[in-house]
Amino acid sequence: MSERRDAILKASATAIAQRGIRGLRVNDVAEVAGVSPGLLYYHFKDRIGLLEAALNYINDRARDYRSEGEGSADSARDRLTRSLLGEIQDRPEVVENSLAWNELRASAVYEEALREPLARTTAAWVAEIADAITQAQATGQISPSLDPRRTAVTMTALVEGLSGRWLCKEISTEDARSHLLGAIDVVMSEPTDRTTDNPVTTRTKEKR
């Protein structure tokens, strides 16, 4: 990635986090990035193209900080836990990333053009977590009865939900991470076939 393109995408992520999608003006992004609006259009063609590229940038940056601190001696489950917890940290780049991601997720409800690129970047994140679950299963650290992809969808959705409450200051960083750790311990030990049962039916069976 060229330095100018990288600067544009970084400025876009910052603008989305600070002002939201509606507040994202191409000229403002160009000014922050130190480039002309014409160069921005040259690289991204239009606003949606810029937003799609910003999504990929946010996803790549998240992947980098999720893997920080990994060591060869770490267990597969430790790496999985660190990856999930990596999304909730008080570091400026993590907060900015989370703000931008949550804004793009909410905006996709109303802007149909954002749905496909958002689904694609989400699928990449889910695949990353599913692969980590598979590796932990191979070493006997997670129940083999769990479906990696279904579990990854559940865990990434939980991270997004906790992240939203954390960003709104409803819960602290410490509490958000504690809730996530508790969920990891519960979900990673439970067979997924229970999640497909009707809750009322399941409780009835258990009483019998």
N, C-alpha and C positions, 0 to 999 in steps of 0.2 A: 504494500500500500504506500502511495506517495505521501510525502510529508504534508502537502497541501490538502489532499483528500482526507488524510487522518485528522488534520486540524478542523476541517469542515464537519466531519462526523462527530468529533468531540464537542464542537460548538453546538451542533444540533442536539446532542444528548443533554447538554447543559440547559439549552433553551427549553426543551421539552420538560425537563425536570423543574425548571423555575417558573415557566409561564404556561405550560400545558400545550396541547395541540393547537387550540384556537389562537394562542398567543405566538405561535411559531410563524415568524415572518422571514422570508428568504433573505431580505436585505439585512435584517438583524443578525442572522446566522453568518452571512458573508462578512459583516463588520467584525464580529467576534473572532472569526477565523482569519481575518486579515487578508481576504481575497475579494475580488470583484463579484457582484451578483452574476455576471456573465459566465465566469469560470464555474460557479456553482451549478448553473443550468447546463453547462457543458458536461459536467461529470454526472449529473443526476436527472437531467431532462425536465423534471417537474417536481412539485411538492411531494407527491406520493412516492416518486422515485427516491427522493431525499429521505422520507420517513422509512421506507423499506431498507435503505442502506443504513440508516441510524439503528434500526432494529437489529440488523446483523452485527453492527459495531457493539451494541449493548450486550448482545448474546456472547460475542467473542470476549469482551472484557470480563463478563461474569465468569466465563469458563476459566479465564486466567486466574482470577482471585479465588475461585472455588478450589483450585488445585494447589494453591500456595501451601507450603509447609509439609507437603507430602514427602515421606521418606521410604526408602526401600524396606525398612523394618516394619512399616505400618501394615496392619491387617487390612483385608479387603473391606471389612465392615467399618473400620476406622476411617478409611478413605471415603466410603459412602456417607458416613455421618458428617465428616468434615465438609464434604461437598454440599450437603443440604444446609448445614449451619452457616456455611459461607455466605448465604444470601441475606443473612441478618447480622450485620456488624455496624458499629458506629463509625466506620471509616468513611470519609467524604465521598470517595468514588463508589462505594457500595450503596450509600444512601442515594446518591444521584442516580445510579443505575436503577435502583428499586423504584424511585419516583418516576423516572421516565418509562420503565416497563409497565407500572401500574396505570399510568396515564394512557399509554398506547393500548393496553388491554381494554380500558373503559371506553376509549374513543372508537374502538373497532365495533362496538355495539351499534354505533350510528354511522360510521364511515365504512361502507362495505369493502372499499378498495384495500383497507388495512387487514381484512380478515385472513386472506390467503397468506401473505408474508408473516403475519403473526402466528398462524397455525403452523407454518413451516419452521419457524424458529422455536416454537413451543415443542414441536415434535423432535427437534434436535436435542433439546434439553431432556425430554422424557427418555429418549434413546440413550443418552449419556447415563442417566440414573438407572435405567433398566440394565445396562451393561454392568454397572457397578454392583447391582443386586445379583446378577448372574455370577459374577466373580466371587461374591461373598458366599453364594450357595455352593459353589464348587469347592470351597474350603470348609464347608460345614458350619459356617457362622450365621447363616440365615436358613430358616425352614425351606426345604426343597419343594414344599407344597405351594409356595407362593408363586403366582404368575408375575414375572419380572415387569412386564409392560403395564399391566393393570395396577400393580403396586406403585410403579413409578408415576403413573398418572395421578394416583391418590396423593402421593407424597409431594409432588410438585404443586398440585392444587392447594394442599395444606400450607405449603411454604408461601404461596401467593396470598392466601387468606390471612395468615399471621403477619405477613409483611405489610398488608394494607392497614391492619390495626396498629401495628408498630409505627408506621409512618404517620398515622393520625394521632399518635401519642396516647392511644387508648391503653396500650400495654408497653412496658419498658423493654429495652433490648434484652435484659436478663430474663424477664418473664417470657418473652417470645421464644428465646432459645431454649428455655426450660420446657415450655409446652411442646416444642418441636422434638426435643430429646425424648420426652415421655411418649410422644406419638410413635417415634421410631422404634422404641422398645416394644410397644404394644403391637403395632402393625407388622413389624418384621418377624413376629413370633406367631402370628395368626394365619391359618390357612385361608386362602381367598374364597373357597367355596361357601364359607359362612356369609360372605358379603352378598351373595346372590340370593340367599334365602329371604323370605318375608320375615321381618323382625318379629311380628306377632307370632307367626308359626314357629319360628326358632325358639322363642321363649316358652311356647306351649310344649314343644318337644323336650326342652330342658327340664320342665317341671315334671314330665312323665318319667 
